[in-house]
Amino acid sequence: MSAAKKIAHRVEAVKGAAMKIADRLTGNRRMRARGRGAHAKGNIKQYGTKIKDAFGR
């Protein structure tokens, strides 16, 4: 997997975490839900990348 994709997946996870923190400051429930989703999506993509790298694809 290319380094650019790995970085993009990490950025997505960090963006989601930042959205969750922003919710705590503003009290915006919608942002918190979107943040949880983005954080989980980024983490899943990272794990998928690790599995692909382990099997040499």
C-alpha positions as CSV (number, residue, x, y, z in Angstrom):
1,M,0.0,0.0,0.0
2,S,1.3,3.4,-0.9
3,A,2.5,5.8,1.8
4,A,0.0,8.4,0.6
5,K,-2.9,6.1,1.3
6,K,-1.6,5.2,4.7
7,I,-1.3,8.9,5.6
8,A,-4.8,9.6,4.2
9,H,-6.3,6.8,6.4
10,R,-4.5,8.2,9.5
11,V,-5.7,11.7,8.7
12,E,-9.2,10.5,8.5
13,A,-9.0,8.8,11.9
14,V,-7.5,11.9,13.4
15,K,-10.1,14.1,11.8
16,G,-12.8,12.0,13.4
17,A,-11.2,12.2,16.8
18,A,-11.0,16.0,16.4
19,M,-14.7,16.2,15.6
20,K,-15.5,14.3,18.8
21,I,-13.4,16.7,20.8
22,A,-15.1,19.7,19.1
23,D,-18.4,18.2,20.2
24,R,-17.4,18.3,23.8
25,L,-16.7,22.0,23.5
26,T,-19.8,22.9,21.5
27,G,-22.3,20.3,22.6
28,N,-23.2,19.5,19.0
29,R,-24.5,15.9,19.0
30,R,-24.5,15.6,15.2
31,M,-20.9,16.5,15.0
32,R,-20.1,13.9,17.6
33,A,-21.9,11.2,15.7
34,R,-20.1,12.1,12.5
35,G,-16.8,12.2,14.4
36,R,-17.3,8.7,15.7
37,G,-18.1,7.4,12.2
38,A,-15.1,9.1,10.6
39,H,-12.8,7.9,13.4
40,A,-14.0,4.3,13.1
41,K,-13.8,4.4,9.3
42,G,-10.2,5.6,9.4
43,N,-9.3,2.9,11.9
44,I,-10.9,0.2,9.8
45,K,-9.0,1.4,6.8
46,Q,-5.7,1.4,8.7
47,Y,-6.3,-2.2,9.9
48,G,-7.2,-3.3,6.3
49,T,-3.9,-1.8,5.1
50,K,-2.0,-3.6,7.8
51,I,-3.6,-6.9,6.8
52,K,-2.8,-6.3,3.1
53,D,0.8,-5.5,3.9
54,A,1.1,-8.7,6.0
55,F,-0.1,-10.8,3.1
56,G,2.1,-9.0,0.6
57,R,-0.7,-7.7,-1.6
